[in-house]
Amino acid sequence: MDKNKLMKFKSIIGLIIFSVIISFLSPRFLTLPNMLNVFRQTSINAVIAAGMTFVILTGGIDLSVGSVLAFSGAICASLIASGTNVVIAIILALIIGGIVGAISGVIISKGKIQPFIATLATMTILRGATLVFTDGKPISLGSNKGAIAFSKIGAGEILGIPVPVYLMILVFALCYYVLTQTRIGRYVYALGGNEEASRLSGLNTTRIKVYVYTISGILASVAGIIVTSRLFSAQPNAGSGYELDAIAAVVLGGTSLAGGQGSILGTIVGALIIGILNNALNLLSVPSYYQMIAKGVVILIAVLLDRKSK
């Protein structure tokens, strides 16, 4: 069994054991309404983590996803509130996320700046831009027909299953196809395995980096659309700390922070672990301050496991 499969197997075993423990601690955990709520909540982090998987597979990191979520959500909400067609508003929000991601990719590849520093800068700039754009206040979607239709994305259900869950499945299916069945997927793994060797073999490493950060930005915008739709408003502080949850989900799923090793399927498992942890802490009425400590410990464990696997 190769290292990727071994780490994914360990993650699945950990998820099962964790779920069993929580089910004993809280009888409400395995109820259908609660499980649907877990999947709905997990979908947002999972979509962001899917994009983060591409980035981390190349050996990079993207700290700007939470700010991209907030900024694209604010733009989308503002357009819908002004009466703009919902489809156009969504497309523009996705384009904004893609542009921000592409800019990060160019700064990292052309400017030779470490991904941590580059995306920390874009995270800070976008958070400030969001606060300026919203004036630090929520933007309500309003009561027009477009707003009502848009709200179904985050709060609607199809056959009893939340719409965000379907979107999560679609995103992961597309990402799985790209990473396993296309040349760009092979290039992502090659770049993360050895960037210099990839460059010498003729791969356009600059283009690949721009691609993966663009994907990360677009998927962060998808998450922003879901959040904005569900809350029926754009919150200026939306997405704060989401980058940490996404990174934790990717690493818990077996993807190496050094790049070149991991899978999108492992990320699903990691996102579920984070989602179940959040849900369990709420069910057990753990104060929010202690929840932050618990999540920090999980992130630390994820990084230590990544280091140990090497």
C-alpha positions as CSV (number, residue, x, y, z in Angstrom):
1,M,0.0,0.0,0.0
2,D,1.5,3.4,-1.1
3,K,1.8,6.3,1.3
4,N,-1.2,8.2,-0.1
5,K,-3.5,5.2,0.3
6,L,-2.1,4.5,3.8
7,M,-2.7,8.1,5.0
8,K,-6.2,8.1,3.5
9,F,-6.9,4.7,5.1
10,K,-5.8,6.1,8.5
11,S,-7.9,9.2,8.0
12,I,-11.0,7.0,7.3
13,I,-10.3,4.9,10.4
14,G,-9.9,8.0,12.5
15,L,-13.2,9.4,11.1
16,I,-15.1,6.2,12.0
17,I,-13.6,6.0,15.5
18,F,-14.2,9.7,16.1
19,S,-17.9,9.3,15.0
20,V,-18.4,6.3,17.2
21,I,-17.1,8.2,20.2
22,I,-19.3,11.2,19.6
23,S,-22.4,9.0,19.1
24,F,-21.9,7.7,22.6
25,L,-21.3,11.2,24.1
26,S,-24.4,12.7,22.4
27,P,-27.4,10.6,21.3
28,R,-28.5,13.4,19.0
29,F,-25.3,13.0,16.8
30,L,-26.5,10.2,14.6
31,T,-30.0,11.6,14.1
32,L,-30.9,12.3,10.4
33,P,-31.5,16.1,11.0
34,N,-28.2,16.5,12.7
35,M,-26.3,14.5,10.0
36,L,-27.8,16.6,7.3
37,N,-26.8,19.7,9.2
38,V,-23.2,18.3,9.5
39,F,-23.0,17.8,5.7
40,R,-24.5,21.2,5.1
41,Q,-21.9,22.9,7.4
42,T,-19.1,20.7,6.1
43,S,-19.8,21.6,2.5
44,I,-18.5,25.1,2.8
45,N,-15.1,24.1,4.3
46,A,-15.0,21.1,1.9
47,V,-15.4,23.3,-1.2
48,I,-12.6,25.6,0.0
49,A,-10.4,22.6,1.0
50,A,-10.9,21.2,-2.6
51,G,-9.2,24.2,-4.0
52,M,-6.6,24.2,-1.2
53,T,-5.7,20.6,-2.2
54,F,-4.5,21.8,-5.6
55,V,-2.4,24.5,-4.0
56,I,-0.8,22.3,-1.3
57,L,-0.1,19.5,-3.8
58,T,2.2,22.0,-5.5
59,G,3.9,22.7,-2.2
60,G,2.2,26.1,-1.8
61,I,-0.4,27.5,0.6
62,D,-3.3,29.9,0.2
63,L,-4.2,32.1,3.2
64,S,-6.4,34.4,1.2
65,V,-9.4,32.0,0.8
66,G,-11.4,33.4,3.7
67,S,-11.0,36.9,2.5
68,V,-11.9,35.9,-1.1
69,L,-15.0,34.3,0.3
70,A,-16.0,37.5,2.1
71,F,-15.2,39.8,-0.8
72,S,-16.9,37.8,-3.5
73,G,-19.9,37.3,-1.3
74,A,-20.2,41.0,-0.7
75,I,-19.9,41.8,-4.4
76,C,-22.5,39.1,-5.2
77,A,-24.9,40.3,-2.5
78,S,-24.6,43.9,-3.6
79,L,-25.3,43.1,-7.2
80,I,-28.4,41.0,-6.3
81,A,-29.7,43.6,-4.0
82,S,-29.4,46.2,-6.8
83,G,-31.6,43.9,-9.1
84,T,-28.8,42.4,-11.2
85,N,-29.7,39.0,-12.7
86,V,-28.7,36.2,-10.3
87,V,-26.7,34.2,-12.8
88,I,-24.7,37.3,-13.9
89,A,-24.0,38.2,-10.2
90,I,-22.8,34.6,-9.5
91,I,-20.6,34.6,-12.6
92,L,-19.0,38.0,-11.7
93,A,-18.3,36.7,-8.1
94,L,-16.6,33.6,-9.5
95,I,-14.6,35.7,-11.9
96,I,-13.4,38.0,-9.1
97,G,-12.3,34.9,-7.1
98,G,-10.4,33.6,-10.1
99,I,-8.7,36.9,-10.8
100,V,-7.6,37.2,-7.2
101,G,-6.2,33.7,-7.3
102,A,-4.5,34.3,-10.6
103,I,-2.8,37.4,-9.1
104,S,-1.6,35.4,-6.2
105,G,-0.2,32.8,-8.6
106,V,1.6,35.5,-10.7
107,I,3.1,37.1,-7.6
108,I,4.3,33.8,-6.3
109,S,5.7,32.5,-9.6
110,K,6.9,35.6,-11.3
111,G,7.8,37.6,-8.2
112,K,9.5,34.6,-6.5
113,I,7.7,35.4,-3.3
114,Q,6.9,32.6,-0.8
115,P,3.3,31.5,-1.0
116,F,2.8,32.2,2.7
117,I,3.8,35.8,2.4
118,A,2.1,36.5,-0.9
119,T,-1.3,35.1,0.2
120,L,-1.0,36.7,3.6
121,A,-0.7,40.0,1.8
122,T,-3.7,39.3,-0.5
123,M,-5.6,38.1,2.6
124,T,-5.0,41.4,4.4
125,I,-5.7,43.5,1.3
126,L,-9.0,41.8,0.5
127,R,-10.2,41.8,4.1
128,G,-9.6,45.6,4.1
129,A,-11.3,45.9,0.7
130,T,-14.3,44.0,2.0
131,L,-14.7,46.3,5.0
132,V,-14.3,49.4,2.8
133,F,-16.9,48.1,0.3
134,T,-19.4,47.1,3.0
135,D,-18.6,50.0,5.3
136,G,-18.2,47.3,7.9
137,K,-21.9,46.5,7.7
138,P,-23.8,43.5,6.4
139,I,-25.3,43.7,2.9
140,S,-28.8,42.3,2.8
141,L,-30.0,40.6,-0.4
142,G,-33.3,42.5,-0.3
143,S,-36.7,41.1,-1.1
144,N,-36.7,40.9,-4.9
145,K,-37.4,37.7,-6.8
146,G,-33.7,37.3,-7.6
147,A,-32.8,37.3,-3.9
148,I,-35.4,34.7,-3.1
149,A,-34.2,32.4,-5.8
150,F,-30.5,33.0,-4.8
151,S,-31.3,32.0,-1.2
152,K,-32.2,28.5,-2.4
153,I,-28.5,27.8,-3.1
154,G,-27.5,27.9,0.5
155,A,-30.8,27.1,2.3
156,G,-32.7,25.1,-0.2
157,E,-33.2,21.3,-0.4
158,I,-33.6,18.7,-3.2
159,L,-35.2,15.4,-2.2
160,G,-34.6,16.3,1.5
161,I,-30.8,16.9,0.9
162,P,-29.4,20.4,1.3
163,V,-28.4,22.0,-2.0
164,P,-24.8,22.8,-0.7
165,V,-24.2,19.1,-0.4
166,Y,-24.9,18.6,-4.1
167,L,-22.6,21.4,-4.9
168,M,-19.9,19.9,-2.7
169,I,-20.2,16.5,-4.5
170,L,-20.1,18.3,-7.9
171,V,-17.0,20.2,-6.9
172,F,-15.2,17.1,-5.7
173,A,-16.2,15.1,-8.7
174,L,-14.7,17.8,-11.0
175,C,-11.6,18.1,-8.9
176,Y,-11.1,14.3,-8.8
177,Y,-11.4,14.2,-12.6
178,V,-8.9,17.0,-13.1
179,L,-6.3,15.6,-10.7
180,T,-6.6,12.0,-11.9
181,Q,-7.6,12.1,-15.6
182,T,-6.0,15.2,-17.1
183,R,-2.5,16.4,-17.9
184,I,-2.8,19.4,-15.6
185,G,-3.5,17.0,-12.7
186,R,-0.3,15.1,-13.5
187,Y,1.6,18.4,-13.7
188,V,0.3,19.5,-10.3
189,Y,1.7,16.3,-8.7
190,A,5.0,16.6,-10.7
191,L,5.5,20.2,-9.6
192,G,4.9,19.4,-6.0
193,G,7.2,16.4,-6.1
194,N,10.2,18.3,-7.6
195,E,9.8,21.8,-9.0
196,E,13.3,22.1,-10.5
197,A,13.0,18.7,-12.2
198,S,9.6,19.7,-13.5
199,R,11.0,22.9,-15.0
200,L,14.0,21.1,-16.6
201,S,11.7,18.6,-18.1
202,G,9.8,21.4,-20.0
203,L,6.8,22.0,-17.8
204,N,5.6,25.6,-17.5
205,T,5.7,25.8,-13.8
206,T,4.6,29.4,-13.8
207,R,1.4,28.6,-15.7
208,I,0.7,25.6,-13.4
209,K,1.0,27.8,-10.3
210,V,-1.3,30.4,-11.7
211,Y,-3.8,27.6,-12.6
212,V,-3.9,26.1,-9.1
213,Y,-4.3,29.5,-7.3
214,T,-7.0,30.5,-9.8
215,I,-8.8,27.2,-9.0
216,S,-8.4,28.0,-5.2
217,G,-9.8,31.5,-5.7
218,I,-12.8,30.3,-7.8
219,L,-13.8,27.6,-5.2
220,A,-13.4,30.1,-2.4
221,S,-15.9,32.3,-4.3
222,V,-18.2,29.3,-4.6
223,A,-18.1,28.9,-0.8
224,G,-18.7,32.7,-0.5
225,I,-21.8,32.4,-2.6
226,I,-23.1,29.5,-0.5
227,V,-22.5,31.4,2.8
228,T,-24.1,34.6,1.4
229,S,-27.1,32.7,0.2
230,R,-27.6,30.8,3.4
231,L,-27.3,33.9,5.6
232,F,-29.4,36.0,3.1
233,S,-26.7,38.7,3.5
234,A,-23.0,39.3,3.1
235,Q,-21.1,39.7,6.4
236,P,-17.9,41.8,6.3
237,N,-16.2,39.4,8.6
238,A,-17.3,36.2,6.8
239,G,-14.7,33.6,6.2
240,S,-12.4,34.6,9.1
241,G,-10.3,31.5,10.1
242,Y,-11.7,29.4,7.2
243,E,-8.2,29.1,5.7
244,L,-7.1,27.2,8.8
245,D,-10.0,24.8,8.7
246,A,-9.3,24.1,5.0
247,I,-5.6,23.5,5.5
248,A,-6.4,21.2,8.4
249,A,-8.9,19.3,6.3
250,V,-6.4,18.8,3.5
251,V,-3.6,17.7,5.8
252,L,-5.9,15.4,7.8
253,G,-6.8,13.8,4.5
254,G,-3.3,12.8,3.9
255,T,-2.0,15.5,1.6
256,S,1.6,16.4,2.4
257,L,2.4,20.1,3.1
258,A,5.6,19.6,1.2
259,G,3.6,18.8,-2.0
260,G,3.5,16.0,-4.5
261,Q,1.5,13.5,-2.3
262,G,-2.2,13.4,-1.5
263,S,-5.6,13.0,-3.0
264,I,-8.9,14.9,-3.3
265,L,-10.7,11.9,-1.8
266,G,-8.6,12.2,1.3
267,T,-9.6,15.9,1.6
268,I,-13.3,14.9,1.8
269,V,-12.5,12.7,4.8
270,G,-10.5,15.5,6.4
271,A,-13.3,18.0,5.9
272,L,-15.7,15.6,7.5
273,I,-13.5,15.2,10.5
274,I,-13.4,19.0,10.9
275,G,-17.1,19.2,10.4
276,I,-17.9,16.5,12.9
277,L,-15.5,18.1,15.4
278,N,-17.3,21.4,15.1
279,N,-20.7,19.7,15.4
280,A,-19.7,17.6,18.3
281,L,-18.4,20.6,20.3
282,N,-21.7,22.4,19.7
283,L,-23.7,19.3,20.7
284,L,-21.7,19.0,23.9
285,S,-22.2,22.7,24.6
286,V,-18.5,23.4,24.7
287,P,-17.9,27.2,25.0
288,S,-16.7,28.8,21.8
289,Y,-13.3,29.8,23.4
290,Y,-12.6,26.1,24.1
291,Q,-13.7,25.2,20.6
292,M,-10.9,27.4,19.2
293,I,-8.4,25.6,21.5
294,A,-9.7,22.2,20.3
295,K,-9.5,23.1,16.6
296,G,-6.0,24.5,17.2
297,V,-4.9,21.2,18.7
298,V,-6.4,19.3,15.7
299,I,-4.5,21.5,13.3
300,L,-1.3,20.9,15.3
301,I,-1.9,17.1,15.3
302,A,-2.5,17.2,11.5
303,V,0.9,19.0,10.9
304,L,2.7,16.6,13.2
305,L,1.2,13.6,11.4
306,D,2.3,15.2,8.1
307,R,5.9,15.5,9.5
308,K,5.9,12.0,10.9
309,S,4.8,10.5,7.6
310,K,8.1,11.7,6.1
